[in-house]
Amino acid sequence: MPSQKINRFALALTALNVVAMLGFWSQLQVTSAQAVPDVLRAKGLQIVDDGGNVRAQIIVQPGGDTVLFRLIDQKHKPLVKLGAGADGSGLMLTGDPTTQEWSGIQVLAKPAGSTLRLLNVDGKERVIKPE
């Protein structure tokens, strides 16, 4: 008889422990799902579409002196580039991604001076520099 009481007690204690553990675990999951980090640190960031293709990225170039932000079309061509480094910064907006020739707007801000370059696919170009 005493062994049956011990078995029932052990079974009840085990069941109570399982219920308590499940309750604790579920609270832990809710808490961790709601936590938002103050800062995200990485050497690069890629945003992909439903097919897994990279559509946007922020990267630090090898050597660590230039950072680059790119927006990429569905044909894997970067249409927007924004860069910053020790020698200045630049912005490029590409016009026609279907051709091999580059066309668009390029803005460069460098210690030696700034330029604005406009280029059409037909080769017509205009460069504006401060005087």
N, C-alpha and C positions, 0 to 999 in steps of 0.2 A: 503493500500500500504506500509506504513513504516514497518509493521510487516513482510511482505514478504522479504524486504531487510535485516532485522535483521536475519530472518531464513536462508537466503542464506549466509549471512556473517558468522553466527554461524556454518553452515554446512561446509563452505569452511575452516574455522579456525580449526574445528574438524578434517577434512581430512588432513590438513597440519600437525597437531599435530601427527596424526597416522603415517604419512609418516616419520616424523622426529624421532619419537620413534622407528620405525622399523629400520631405518638407524643407530641410536645409538646402539640399541640392537645387530644388526648384527656385528658392529664393536667391541662391547664388547665381543661377542662370539669368534671372530677371535683372539683377543688379549689374552683372557684367554686360548684358545687352544694352543697357541704358547708359553705360559709361562712355563718355566722349573725351578723347585725349585733347589736351590743350594745344599740343604741337605735334605735327606729323614730320618725322625726320627720315629722309631717304636720300640716296644719291641720284635718284631719277624717279619720274612718275610717268606712267603711260595710261591713257584712256583708250579702251578698245570698243569696237562696235559689236553687234551680235555675232558676227562671223569671226571674232577674235583678231581683226585687223587693227593695228595701231592707228588712231585718228587724231590723237593729240599727245604731245610729250613735252616734258621738261627734263632736260639733262644737263649735267655738268660735264664739259668736255674733258678728255684726258689731260692731266696737268693741273686741273682745277682753276684755271684762270679765266675761263669763259663759261657762261651759262646760256642755254639756248631753249627757247619755247617755240614749238612748231604745231601748226594745225594742218592736218593732212587729209586730202580728199579720198574718195572711195577707190581711186586708181593708184593709191600709194604715193602721190606727189604732194610735197609740202607746198601749200598755197600761202601760208602766213609764217614768217619767221621773225622772231624778236630775240636779239642777242645782246649780251652785255659782257664786257671784259675789261682788262687793264688798259687796252688801247681805245676804248670808247664803246659806243653802242650803235645798233643798227636795227632797222625795220625793213622787211621786204614783203610786199603784197604782190603775188603773181597773178597775171591777168589770164592767160590762156593755157591751162594745164594740158590740153590735148596735143600741143605741138612740142617738138624737141627744143625749139628756140625759146629763150627766156623773154618774157614781156611782163611789164608791170611797173611798180614803183619801188624805189630803194631810197631809204633815208639813212644817212650815216652821220653820226656825231662823234668826231674824233678830236683829240687835243690840238691837232694841226689845223682843224677847220671842219665845217659841216658841208654836206652836199645833199642835193635832192636830184635823183636821176629818174627820168621817165623814159621808158623804152617800149615801142610797139613791136609786134611780131614782124612787121615789114622792115625793121631795122632803123626806123626813124627814132632819134634819141634827142633828149633835151636834158642838159645838166645845169642845175642852178646852184651857184655858190655865192656866199655873201662877198661883197666887195670891200 
